[in-house]
């Protein structure tokens, strides 16, 4: 019977999740040639080919697909054991990777990093603030803030907050046009919004209304780019209230007639949620959002 060790399975999981030897090597802090030898050694020990190699990367074979849930189960046991034996890993050191939509990541989480550094100087934070989704199941992040609760996976989920969105413009745009006093005045205006076929979440598909002919003259996949275009006078833009609250130069348009409501969810993998460093960062996020509740409510 082949003798396996956890380090070999960690290598297998990293390659399976990234699909690329070089990326997996970076995540593990190993040289990619060393990683390649470790994979080859694991395949020899098991007597089975685990990956199909191609110029496009590494793809799991049937044997690899069979090994994946077992390896993930062992990973969960190792994390649980480390947590239990270390009294939930009370060490507030190490790395925590946070993933969030670019607006929340840039305007809420990024300023929070000063507090994290002051309270927990041994923590290293990796902030992934991008217009897209990451997978906690694939360990692409430790903690995620999402626009909707995930439906699958061994995840712990809690509602972080509701937040409002409104329509905003800059004086450079508004002063050059007749006043907007009713929803009918929005017809013919130039709007800034997302690129439809690049939307990563259905909650962001809000540029339509039954009573207004909306023309999105400028489209971007990035909310921060939309904000900057709005500030420069390129058009009207739908923005979260928590961003508008900290951005001088924006004017709310039709606050009594144009308003959207969305939610943010805090998600962590079940295997990690008891770790002290994970709990500490999650508690700070909840604390910050609670303190800024008026900004989220608009």
Secondary structure, 3 states (H helix, E strand, C coil): CCCCCHHHHHHHHHHHHHCCHHHHHHHHCCCHHHHHHHHHHHHHHHCCCCEEEECCEEEECHHHHHHHHHHHHHHHHHHHHHHHHCCCCCCCCEEEEEEECHHHHHHHHHHHHHHHHHHCCCEEEEEEECCCCCCCCCCCCCEEEECCCCCCCCEEEEEEEEEEEEEEECHHHHCCCCCCCCHHHHCCCEEEECCHHHCCCHHHCCCCECCECCEEEEECCCHHHHHHHHHCCCCEEEEEHHHHCCCCCCEEECCCCCCEEEEEEEEEECCCCCCHHHHHHHHHHHHHHHHCHHHHHC
